[in-house]
Amino acid sequence: MEYSNTFIVEINHPSVRGTLAKHGKPGKPQSLNTIIIFKTNLTKEVVATLAGVVTVEEESFDTPFEIGVQSRPLNWFLPSASDTMPDYHYAKTGAGVAIYIMDSGIRLDHKDFVGRHIETVFSYDGLDYGGDVDGPDHGTMAASCAAGNEHGIAKGANIYNLRYNWSSTEGIKALDAMLTHHMTHTMSSVLSMSFSSTSNIYSSVFATLANRGIVLVAAAGNYNEPFPRFPAMRSDVIAVAACDSNLYPSIWGGGQATNYGKEIDIWAGGTGGVAASITSATATQWAGGTSSACPLVAGNVALILEGYDKLINYQEVMDTKAVLIEGSRKDVIKYDDPKYNETPNRYIYTLSAPKAPPPMPPDVEPVPTPDPTPVPIDDIEPWFEPIDTDEKSDTMPLILIGIGIAIVALLVLL
């Protein structure tokens, strides 16, 4: 049966799918069991009145943060991130960490990913990349910046492709597939999102992901606005702004410049970088915008998480965000315009060591806590006033008489 409308519906209990089934065809999610893709002939207004429906919205389209093409300079993203120009130095590779790229797709056979664990977890059309999606090169660029062999920060991380067509309907499906996949392995997970969205239901989904221990990283936007766009504006998401090779806020012309503001968490490279392209298995492309800054920071998060237990809850996600921020380089972005003054001045730094210990690495025996050294009893400060043992107690006879009377009374009762 053909249906005229498709909605994204948030319900208050999985059983409400039965109610929806009476009025159309509700999708069957894998893990996000209260977010339903619902095909029906009912109007949005009528669906909203059905019992158990919390929110209903029409399909919307997310916006990838792309900017205009310019001549390709040398790649400076990596050595700048490690503050070791002209070479990129790294102590970790993100091995044993999963980076999910929610984007237009990834060319898996590109040489930037050779020898790596890389696979497609979700595809709206069955392809890994290309097709008729807008910005077909966008996802490969993001994956390359996050974890490419030549162009990426986390050169040992697992890479997972969440290919969608920028529609909120397919985006929900991609995130559902991602959560299901996340629950099948023992790695910590990082989600890189180089787009903005107007979907309100995404908020419930992102809250669920953070509560499951998934670190969320999002591009702030390329609109010269004094705030990051959604989802980067969420407190449980790491909001990333972009800068150029001289560490000035990125300005690309045509009215496009990095978003900024007090909700920004960190800056990373966004002008004049190089990344893998889908044109061929060896091709490169210009990389920039907050779309490159975001996956660079996702790679940095993977370095932080390498070797530690899988994150499992919201608090561990927020602790990881705090470690990233604490380890960043401070006050190196050059604010030549007072409009930036309220924006936190923190720049990606891949060689920083966590100040607070993350969870213990797997397969490592805990170091036993040594027994405390005995303290001589004479050296302990008493918490009570000691009795002077040289004095006789006048109350002792009375105490003994009282005990005797109590014993006699007990025998009589028996």
Secondary structure, DSSP 8 states (H G I E B T S, - for coil): ---SEEEEEEESSTTHHHHHHTSEEE---SS-TTEEEEEESS-HHHHHTSTTEEEEEE--B-EE------------HHHHHHT-TTS---S---TTEEEEEEES---TTSGGGTTS-EEEEEESSS-SS-TT-SSTTHHHHHHHHHH-TTT-S-TTSEEEEEE--SBHHHHHHHHHHHHHHHTTSSSEEEEEE-EE---SHHHHHHHHHHHTT-EEEEE--SB--SS--TTTTSTTEEEEEEE-TTSSB-EEETTEE---STT--EEEE-SSEEEE-SSSSS-EEEE-SHHHHHHHHHHHHHHHHTTS----SHHHHHHHHHHHHHHSEES-S---SGGGTTS--EE--TT---SS--S--TT-------------GGGS--SS----TTS--TTHHHHHHHHHHHHHHHHHH-
